[in-house]
Amino acid sequence: MKLYTLIIILAIIVSSCIVLTYFLRMPLFRRDNIEFGDVYKLKNMLLSEGKITINVKATIKIVNEYIDISGLRIKVTRVYMLFHACNAPSITSEITDLIGVYANQTFIGLVTGLKIIEYASRYVDIIFVNSSLSGKVGTLRLGKQYVVEKILPLWNGQIKYHNSTLFSWQGLRIVRIITLFLEDD
């Protein structure tokens, strides 16, 4: 009888060690979803500090869009950084927000747009974000490096997106199309 109890106790100890080993490998705190308010904090951090680190993986989606600059069709990209959400309201950011908030019923996240800057009544910069990332990432950095894609001297022009005028000018402007890169750190 003693041998039988010893075998049962030994079996309980071995199975407990196996179960304990399994549970020690699991994270103590795991969030599959992100809170709605956290997305606004991420947006502000990315704009002010240029970098965000999150404990939830973001899915990166890149969408090609086109803008019209005085009749010239120019390809730009919108980068979506999406997280799973439960019953998020529908939010669509303005195209003129360099980093905006996006949400639908299933996903919530950040979306890039265009920033249009006129200075010295001579220059117009159109800044957009591109990325070579795909899939899921946990750390994002808005690169300090940029690439001037095109330089266009234009008279009396306008910038349109989906037949909506975003910006217009009179006289000569040097228009620069500039790409910032969203990178994994």
N, C-alpha and C positions, 0 to 999 in steps of 0.2 A: 504494500500500500504506500510505503514511503517513496519508493521509486516512481510510482505513478504520479504522486503529487509533485515530486521533484521535476518530472518531465513536463507536467502542465505548467509549473511556475517558470521553467526554462523557456517553454514555448511562448508564454505571455511576455517574458522579458525580450525575447528575440523579435516578436511581432511589434512590441512597443518601440523598440529601437528602429525598426524599419519605418513605422508610421512617423516617429519623431524626425527621422532623417528627411522624409518627404516634406513635412511641414516646415522644417528649418530652411529648406530651399525656396519656399514661397515668400514673396515680399510681405512684410507685416501690414503695409497699407498700400492698397492698389486702387487707383481711380481710373475707370475706363472712360468716364465722361468729364467734361470740363464745365465749370460753372459759368453762367452767362456773364456775370460781372468780371470774371477773370480775363475775358477776351479784351475788354477795354483797358485793363491793366497791361496786358501783353502789347497792345497797340501803342500805348504811351511809352512803355519801356523800349520798344523797338525804335520808335521815333527819337527818343531822348538819348538812350544809351547805345543804340545800334545793334543790340544783341539780346536775345532771350533764351533762357534754358527752362524747359518744362518737364514735368514728370509724366506727361501723357504724350505719346507720339502723335505728331501732326502728319496728315496726309497732304502731300504737295500735288497740286494740279495746275498745269500751265495752259492758258487759253490764248490763242492768237486773236488779236483784234486789229482793226484798221482805223486810222484817223485820216482826215482829209485836210491838207494844208494847202490852201489856195489852189485846189484842183489836183494836187499830188496825193496819191494814196500811199500812206506810210504804215508799215506793219509795226505794231507795238504788242506787248504781252501783258496779260493780267495773271498774276500768280495768286492762287488760292492756297491758304494754309488751313486745313479743315480738321475739326475734331468732332467726334460723335457727341450728340446732344439729345436730350429728351424734351420734346415739345418746345423747341425754341421758336420764338416769333420770327416772321419773315422780315429780314432787313437787307436792303441793298444799298451799298455805299455809293456815293457820288463818284463818277469817274475822275473828278478833279481832286480827290483825296489820294495822296501818295500811298498811304496805308489806311485802309478803312475796315469796318466791321461788316461781316456777311453772316447771314443766318437763314436757314429754311427749317422745315419741320424735323429734319434728320441731322443736319450738320450746323456747326457754328464755327466761326474762325475769322481770319484776316484775309483781306483781298487788297491787291495793289491797284493803283490807278495811275493817273498822270499828274504831274505838278507843272504848272505853266507859270514862268516867272519872266516879267519884263523889267529891264533895268536900263537906266540912262537913255530911255526913249530911242534906243538903237538896237538892242538885243532882246531876243525872246528865246528862253530856254524851255524845252519840253523834256521833262525828266520822267522816265518810266523804269520799272523794275523788271528784270528778267532773272531766270534761274536755270541751272542745269540739273537741279535736284529733282528726284522723282521718288515716289514711294513714301516711306515713313521716316521722319527725322525728329530728334528731340532737342537739338540746339540750332538756332538760326541766327545768322549775323547779316545785317545789311552792310554790304561792303563799302569801305571808304573809297575804294577805287571806282572809277567810272570810265566809260568809253563814249567818246563823241562819235555817234554813228554817221551823222550827216550835218553839213553846214549849208544852209540855203539863204542866199540874199533875195528877199521878196519885197515887192511894192504892194501896199494896200491889200493886206491879206486877212485871212481868217482861218481858225482851226475849228474843224467840225468833227463830231463824233455821233454817229447814227443820225445824221441830218440836224443835229442840234449844235448851234454855235457855242463853243467854249470860250473863245477869245478872238478879238479882231483888232486891227490896227490900221492907221493911215500913214503913208510915207514908207520909207525904206527901213526894213528891219533885217538883221542877220539872225536867222532862226537856226538854233542848234538843237539837234535831237540827241539826248544823252541817256545812256543806259546805266543804271545801278544794278549790282548783282546781289541776289539773296543766296547766301552760301551756308553750308553746314560747317559748324565750327569744330 
